[in-house]
Amino acid sequence: MEQAHYNIHVTGRVQGVFYRKSTLQKAQELGIAGYVQNQSDGSVYIEAEGFPDKLDALVSWCWDGSELARVDNVDVKEGDWCGFSTFEVR
């Protein structure tokens, strides 16, 4: 199975609620590489690479996120492969 790259944009109350740290933990659990970072508009942006079933599991998780988060929308687009080796919080 070929690996894929997803660009994920999450909106709602997702900053200041441990969303990035929780995303890091979930990505590591799923064996996904890439990064998660806060955006200036209050959203969170994720670039993730891995097997499509694992990426889809991450996207499903993004709808819930951390315990304190309130997710309004999760927008996913396929992107170009970057070859990330780890997952990090930026």
PyMOL commands that place a pseudoatom at each C-alpha (Angstrom):
pseudoatom trace, name=CA, resn=MET, resi=1, chain=A, elem=C, hetatm=0, pos=[0.000, 0.000, 0.000]
pseudoatom trace, name=CA, resn=GLU, resi=2, chain=A, elem=C, hetatm=0, pos=[1.328, 3.413, -0.967]
pseudoatom trace, name=CA, resn=GLN, resi=3, chain=A, elem=C, hetatm=0, pos=[1.616, 6.146, 1.636]
pseudoatom trace, name=CA, resn=ALA, resi=4, chain=A, elem=C, hetatm=0, pos=[-0.104, 9.517, 1.349]
pseudoatom trace, name=CA, resn=HIS, resi=5, chain=A, elem=C, hetatm=0, pos=[0.202, 13.127, 2.553]
pseudoatom trace, name=CA, resn=TYR, resi=6, chain=A, elem=C, hetatm=0, pos=[-2.762, 14.973, 4.099]
pseudoatom trace, name=CA, resn=ASN, resi=7, chain=A, elem=C, hetatm=0, pos=[-3.063, 18.692, 4.822]
pseudoatom trace, name=CA, resn=ILE, resi=8, chain=A, elem=C, hetatm=0, pos=[-5.603, 19.031, 7.641]
pseudoatom trace, name=CA, resn=HIS, resi=9, chain=A, elem=C, hetatm=0, pos=[-7.117, 22.310, 8.819]
pseudoatom trace, name=CA, resn=VAL, resi=10, chain=A, elem=C, hetatm=0, pos=[-9.089, 22.182, 12.076]
pseudoatom trace, name=CA, resn=THR, resi=11, chain=A, elem=C, hetatm=0, pos=[-11.318, 25.032, 13.259]
pseudoatom trace, name=CA, resn=GLY, resi=12, chain=A, elem=C, hetatm=0, pos=[-13.211, 25.631, 16.490]
pseudoatom trace, name=CA, resn=ARG, resi=13, chain=A, elem=C, hetatm=0, pos=[-11.883, 25.997, 20.033]
pseudoatom trace, name=CA, resn=VAL, resi=14, chain=A, elem=C, hetatm=0, pos=[-8.636, 24.166, 19.313]
pseudoatom trace, name=CA, resn=GLN, resi=15, chain=A, elem=C, hetatm=0, pos=[-5.961, 26.428, 20.790]
pseudoatom trace, name=CA, resn=GLY, resi=16, chain=A, elem=C, hetatm=0, pos=[-5.145, 26.503, 24.495]
pseudoatom trace, name=CA, resn=VAL, resi=17, chain=A, elem=C, hetatm=0, pos=[-6.890, 23.144, 25.028]
pseudoatom trace, name=CA, resn=PHE, resi=18, chain=A, elem=C, hetatm=0, pos=[-3.931, 20.732, 24.512]
pseudoatom trace, name=CA, resn=TYR, resi=19, chain=A, elem=C, hetatm=0, pos=[-5.040, 19.970, 20.943]
pseudoatom trace, name=CA, resn=ARG, resi=20, chain=A, elem=C, hetatm=0, pos=[-1.504, 19.982, 19.521]
pseudoatom trace, name=CA, resn=LYS, resi=21, chain=A, elem=C, hetatm=0, pos=[-0.091, 17.770, 22.284]
pseudoatom trace, name=CA, resn=SER, resi=22, chain=A, elem=C, hetatm=0, pos=[-3.002, 15.350, 21.911]
pseudoatom trace, name=CA, resn=THR, resi=23, chain=A, elem=C, hetatm=0, pos=[-2.495, 15.305, 18.131]
pseudoatom trace, name=CA, resn=LEU, resi=24, chain=A, elem=C, hetatm=0, pos=[1.189, 14.487, 18.659]
pseudoatom trace, name=CA, resn=GLN, resi=25, chain=A, elem=C, hetatm=0, pos=[0.277, 11.549, 20.900]
pseudoatom trace, name=CA, resn=LYS, resi=26, chain=A, elem=C, hetatm=0, pos=[-2.337, 10.219, 18.468]
pseudoatom trace, name=CA, resn=ALA, resi=27, chain=A, elem=C, hetatm=0, pos=[-0.023, 10.571, 15.453]
pseudoatom trace, name=CA, resn=GLN, resi=28, chain=A, elem=C, hetatm=0, pos=[2.763, 8.720, 17.273]
pseudoatom trace, name=CA, resn=GLU, resi=29, chain=A, elem=C, hetatm=0, pos=[0.306, 5.990, 18.285]
pseudoatom trace, name=CA, resn=LEU, resi=30, chain=A, elem=C, hetatm=0, pos=[-0.731, 5.602, 14.616]
pseudoatom trace, name=CA, resn=GLY, resi=31, chain=A, elem=C, hetatm=0, pos=[2.818, 5.745, 13.225]
pseudoatom trace, name=CA, resn=ILE, resi=32, chain=A, elem=C, hetatm=0, pos=[2.209, 8.993, 11.329]
pseudoatom trace, name=CA, resn=ALA, resi=33, chain=A, elem=C, hetatm=0, pos=[4.955, 11.522, 10.517]
pseudoatom trace, name=CA, resn=GLY, resi=34, chain=A, elem=C, hetatm=0, pos=[4.548, 15.281, 10.024]
pseudoatom trace, name=CA, resn=TYR, resi=35, chain=A, elem=C, hetatm=0, pos=[3.693, 18.227, 12.269]
pseudoatom trace, name=CA, resn=VAL, resi=36, chain=A, elem=C, hetatm=0, pos=[0.913, 20.192, 13.953]
pseudoatom trace, name=CA, resn=GLN, resi=37, chain=A, elem=C, hetatm=0, pos=[0.937, 23.946, 14.535]
pseudoatom trace, name=CA, resn=ASN, resi=38, chain=A, elem=C, hetatm=0, pos=[-1.332, 26.764, 15.693]
pseudoatom trace, name=CA, resn=GLN, resi=39, chain=A, elem=C, hetatm=0, pos=[-2.422, 29.322, 13.106]
pseudoatom trace, name=CA, resn=SER, resi=40, chain=A, elem=C, hetatm=0, pos=[-2.867, 33.050, 13.720]
pseudoatom trace, name=CA, resn=ASP, resi=41, chain=A, elem=C, hetatm=0, pos=[-6.631, 32.787, 13.074]
pseudoatom trace, name=CA, resn=GLY, resi=42, chain=A, elem=C, hetatm=0, pos=[-7.120, 30.424, 16.052]
pseudoatom trace, name=CA, resn=SER, resi=43, chain=A, elem=C, hetatm=0, pos=[-7.205, 27.236, 13.982]
pseudoatom trace, name=CA, resn=VAL, resi=44, chain=A, elem=C, hetatm=0, pos=[-4.774, 24.303, 13.936]
pseudoatom trace, name=CA, resn=TYR, resi=45, chain=A, elem=C, hetatm=0, pos=[-2.942, 23.060, 10.829]
pseudoatom trace, name=CA, resn=ILE, resi=46, chain=A, elem=C, hetatm=0, pos=[-1.606, 19.526, 10.460]
pseudoatom trace, name=CA, resn=GLU, resi=47, chain=A, elem=C, hetatm=0, pos=[0.569, 17.976, 7.761]
pseudoatom trace, name=CA, resn=ALA, resi=48, chain=A, elem=C, hetatm=0, pos=[0.569, 14.219, 8.091]
pseudoatom trace, name=CA, resn=GLU, resi=49, chain=A, elem=C, hetatm=0, pos=[2.146, 11.368, 6.137]
pseudoatom trace, name=CA, resn=GLY, resi=50, chain=A, elem=C, hetatm=0, pos=[1.513, 7.666, 6.427]
pseudoatom trace, name=CA, resn=PHE, resi=51, chain=A, elem=C, hetatm=0, pos=[-0.692, 4.854, 5.212]
pseudoatom trace, name=CA, resn=PRO, resi=52, chain=A, elem=C, hetatm=0, pos=[-4.176, 6.026, 4.144]
pseudoatom trace, name=CA, resn=ASP, resi=53, chain=A, elem=C, hetatm=0, pos=[-6.003, 3.938, 6.772]
pseudoatom trace, name=CA, resn=LYS, resi=54, chain=A, elem=C, hetatm=0, pos=[-3.869, 5.478, 9.536]
pseudoatom trace, name=CA, resn=LEU, resi=55, chain=A, elem=C, hetatm=0, pos=[-4.340, 8.991, 8.122]
pseudoatom trace, name=CA, resn=ASP, resi=56, chain=A, elem=C, hetatm=0, pos=[-8.102, 8.432, 7.976]
pseudoatom trace, name=CA, resn=ALA, resi=57, chain=A, elem=C, hetatm=0, pos=[-8.010, 7.323, 11.622]
pseudoatom trace, name=CA, resn=LEU, resi=58, chain=A, elem=C, hetatm=0, pos=[-6.198, 10.569, 12.498]
pseudoatom trace, name=CA, resn=VAL, resi=59, chain=A, elem=C, hetatm=0, pos=[-8.788, 12.625, 10.599]
pseudoatom trace, name=CA, resn=SER, resi=60, chain=A, elem=C, hetatm=0, pos=[-11.602, 10.856, 12.479]
pseudoatom trace, name=CA, resn=TRP, resi=61, chain=A, elem=C, hetatm=0, pos=[-9.816, 11.575, 15.755]
pseudoatom trace, name=CA, resn=CYS, resi=62, chain=A, elem=C, hetatm=0, pos=[-9.417, 15.259, 14.768]
pseudoatom trace, name=CA, resn=TRP, resi=63, chain=A, elem=C, hetatm=0, pos=[-13.205, 15.683, 14.959]
pseudoatom trace, name=CA, resn=ASP, resi=64, chain=A, elem=C, hetatm=0, pos=[-12.988, 14.986, 18.718]
pseudoatom trace, name=CA, resn=GLY, resi=65, chain=A, elem=C, hetatm=0, pos=[-9.465, 16.124, 19.498]
pseudoatom trace, name=CA, resn=SER, resi=66, chain=A, elem=C, hetatm=0, pos=[-8.425, 16.833, 23.050]
pseudoatom trace, name=CA, resn=GLU, resi=67, chain=A, elem=C, hetatm=0, pos=[-10.890, 16.610, 25.908]
pseudoatom trace, name=CA, resn=LEU, resi=68, chain=A, elem=C, hetatm=0, pos=[-11.366, 20.400, 26.173]
pseudoatom trace, name=CA, resn=ALA, resi=69, chain=A, elem=C, hetatm=0, pos=[-11.552, 21.083, 22.417]
pseudoatom trace, name=CA, resn=ARG, resi=70, chain=A, elem=C, hetatm=0, pos=[-14.700, 21.990, 20.498]
pseudoatom trace, name=CA, resn=VAL, resi=71, chain=A, elem=C, hetatm=0, pos=[-14.162, 21.180, 16.831]
pseudoatom trace, name=CA, resn=ASP, resi=72, chain=A, elem=C, hetatm=0, pos=[-16.346, 22.980, 14.287]
pseudoatom trace, name=CA, resn=ASN, resi=73, chain=A, elem=C, hetatm=0, pos=[-14.766, 21.687, 11.076]
pseudoatom trace, name=CA, resn=VAL, resi=74, chain=A, elem=C, hetatm=0, pos=[-11.986, 19.440, 9.769]
pseudoatom trace, name=CA, resn=ASP, resi=75, chain=A, elem=C, hetatm=0, pos=[-10.933, 20.166, 6.181]
pseudoatom trace, name=CA, resn=VAL, resi=76, chain=A, elem=C, hetatm=0, pos=[-8.673, 17.601, 4.499]
pseudoatom trace, name=CA, resn=LYS, resi=77, chain=A, elem=C, hetatm=0, pos=[-6.756, 17.903, 1.231]
pseudoatom trace, name=CA, resn=GLU, resi=78, chain=A, elem=C, hetatm=0, pos=[-4.208, 15.523, -0.230]
pseudoatom trace, name=CA, resn=GLY, resi=79, chain=A, elem=C, hetatm=0, pos=[-0.800, 17.101, -0.628]
pseudoatom trace, name=CA, resn=ASP, resi=80, chain=A, elem=C, hetatm=0, pos=[2.649, 16.422, -2.005]
pseudoatom trace, name=CA, resn=TRP, resi=81, chain=A, elem=C, hetatm=0, pos=[4.898, 13.947, -0.220]
pseudoatom trace, name=CA, resn=CYS, resi=82, chain=A, elem=C, hetatm=0, pos=[7.530, 15.639, 1.982]
pseudoatom trace, name=CA, resn=GLY, resi=83, chain=A, elem=C, hetatm=0, pos=[9.222, 12.610, 3.551]
pseudoatom trace, name=CA, resn=PHE, resi=84, chain=A, elem=C, hetatm=0, pos=[8.798, 13.540, 7.223]
pseudoatom trace, name=CA, resn=SER, resi=85, chain=A, elem=C, hetatm=0, pos=[10.571, 11.113, 9.566]
pseudoatom trace, name=CA, resn=THR, resi=86, chain=A, elem=C, hetatm=0, pos=[8.894, 12.061, 12.865]
pseudoatom trace, name=CA, resn=PHE, resi=87, chain=A, elem=C, hetatm=0, pos=[5.825, 13.939, 14.086]
pseudoatom trace, name=CA, resn=GLU, resi=88, chain=A, elem=C, hetatm=0, pos=[6.363, 17.189, 15.964]
pseudoatom trace, name=CA, resn=VAL, resi=89, chain=A, elem=C, hetatm=0, pos=[4.588, 20.164, 17.490]
pseudoatom trace, name=CA, resn=ARG, resi=90, chain=A, elem=C, hetatm=0, pos=[5.631, 23.452, 15.892]
for i in range(1, 90): cmd.bond("trace and resi %d" % i, "trace and resi %d" % (i + 1))
show_as sticks, trace
zoom trace
